[in-house]
Amino acid sequence: MTSPRPRAGILDISPYVGGDSDVEGAARTIKLSSNESAIGPSPAAIEAYRALAAELHRYPDGGSDSLRRTIAETFGLEAERIITGNGSDEIIGTLVSAYTGPGDEVLYSQHGFLMYPIAAKAAGAIPVAAPESDHTASVDAFLAAVTPRTRVVFVANPNNPTGTYLPAGELERLRAGLPDDVLLVIDAAYAEFVSRNDYDAGAELARGADNVVMTRTFSKLYGLAALRVGWAYAPADVVGVYHRVRGPFNVNAAAQAAAIAALRDQEHAHKARKHNDVWLPWLTAEFQRLGLTPIPSIANFVTVDFGADGPTSAPAALAYLNAHGILPRAVAGYGLPGHLRFSIGLEDENRAVIEAVEAFLATSDE
Ligand SMILES: *Cc1c(COP(=O)(O)O)cnc(C)c1O
């Protein structure tokens, strides 16, 4: 008996599991499991989405022309070097399948975003994790892990789920150390939240090199995760490859319309950033006050060490918090079994988290 078999590697994939979105029996749930925007999208984006209802019989603009122009104007980039995708996840997967195949290696960091090894396996390639130090990607470890079979290197900057980052100088050192035929993908999904002088999302590197791509998303700061819109700034050759293999209408019309409106409302984007600037340090300091160790984050989430065993372990904390309607993200799948990741929420949500964690620690003290 024979039945259809997928390509080698595909059955090795553990399907990506998104953050929990509800718990049975809880009256109110506080969802802090997917790093979504605490304040939601711009009202103008919601309006643009609604307005599209009258045009549902029309195909979308397959080239996302207006969206690409708006991105270019907003970020000071060239529209012809911008590509769009059904979430940046689609761009990640498409690039990996275009640039790698069986036997090739895809390099990422030890606690890096899970979509990289998933995309590698889906393409039949071999995911290779470079060690981190202090939960931070290491340029030396990346460069030491490069082999003649390395085709793509992914750096999430800042990284999910650690929230840590490589400064611009380190990214430049990474690029300089890579062979010219290795594609460096800088995944800057959280770039809009970052306010550090030594941080660069990667646009400058991508502008000046033929092997650097910067990916971005509307799912995080712009609050449009449901619509699935991502984009990337890439060298002309990579843009040409992407257009050959992507779906012809890969970003739907409502998503394009809402994303354009979101970009035009920079006041709202500013509000989202300001909210994070207040509550990220607050939550970090409160976890420390409770005797816990958060990993220093510059994104819109903080990942906290509860330990993997014992009465106050991450699994015990998760069970307690879930029972109280609070949904952080378990990150054992990222090699962090003792940690939980909390997205920054609204003020009352953040306060509820700290109250519940304090109560949990007190209960298990008894
Ligand atoms: C959330 C996230 C993405 C984004 O995904 P979309 O597909 O654009 O929603 C990409 N990379 C990282 C590191 C993320 O955390």
The ligand as an ORCA input file, in Angstrom:
! r2SCAN-3c Opt
* xyz 0 1
  C       4.560     38.481     15.546
  C       5.839     38.249     14.825
  C       5.899     38.262     13.446
  C       4.726     38.604     12.666
  O       3.946     38.108     12.104
  P       2.814     38.434     11.082
  O       2.817     37.216     10.241
  O       3.230     39.656     10.328
  O       1.591     38.618     11.898
  C       7.108     38.096     12.801
  N       8.230     37.901     13.508
  C       8.222     37.898     14.838
  C       9.500     37.745     15.559
  C       7.024     38.056     15.539
  O       7.017     38.006     16.865
*
